[in-house]
Amino acid sequence: MSPGRVGLIMIALGLTIVLVAVALSIGSGGGEAGFAGCLIIFFIPVCWGVGTTGVIEILLLAVIALLAVLMAVNIFLATRALKHSRSRPRDDTAWEG
């Protein structure tokens, strides 16, 4: 599966989660809102959140889980690309004029 396809699947999944959350909050007559995000600077994740205490805990846990999934997908794609590049014979004659 190409990285572009994985990205599109993740975007579609995120939009689906947002739409389901909005539909559930409309059906219940109210809800709590919050925001959580994470920024990775080199190898250090910086996570933050705004909202009520119960919502922030859940959102930060969701962000951490999403980061773990993204890291696993990244490692999988990198090892697969590395195996693929090592299995092909090198053609050094292409650079000779």
N, C-alpha and C positions, 0 to 999 in steps of 0.2 A: 504494500500500500504506500503510495507516495506521500511525502510530507504535506503537500498541498491538500490532498484529500483528507488527511487526518485533521488539518486545521479547519477545513470546512465542516467536518463532522462535529468538531468541538464547538464551533460557533453555533451551529444548528442546535446542538444539545443545550448550550447556554441559553439561547433564545427560548427554547422549549421550557426550560426550567423557570425562566422569568414569567412566561405566559401562564404556566400552571400556577405559580405562586400568586400572580395577580388574580386569576380566576378563583382560587381558593379564598383569598382575602375578601373578594367581592361577595362571594357566597356566604361567608361567615358574618358579614356586616362590619368588619373592621380588621385591624391587624397592627402589628408593629413593624417599623421600618428600620433599616440599618444599612451600613455599607462597610465592607472589609476589602482590603486590597493588599497586595504584596509586590514589592519591587526587589529584584535581585541585582545587587551591585557586586560584580565579580562573583564570588562564591558565597556572599553573605546575604541572606534574605531579610528584608526589612518589611514587617507586616504591621498594619494599623487597622483601626476600625472606629466607626462612629455609630452611636445608637444606644438603645437600652442594653443592660447587662446580659440578659438572656439571649438576645438576638446576636450580640457581638461574639459571644462564645461560640455559638453555632456557626456563624459566618467565618470566623477565623479558623475553626476546625475544617470547614469546607475548603477554604483557601489552601490550607496545608495539605489536605488530601488531594486537591487538584494539582498542586506543585509536585507531589509524589508521583501522580499519574503522568504528568508531563515529563518528569525526569526519567521514568521508566520507558516511556515511548521514545524519548531522545536517545537513551542508551541502546534500546533495541534497534532503532534506525541506524545509529552510528556503527554498531557492530555488524549489522547486515551489510552496510555499504563497505566496511573495511574487508569483510570476507569476500564480497563481490569483486573488489578491486584487486585483491591478492590472487583470486582464482583465474583472472584473465592474464594471458601472457603479455608482457610489455612489448610494444612495437617501437623500438628506438630508431628504426629506419625512416620513420616519418619525418624526422628533423633533418635528415641528410638531403642535400639539394641535388 
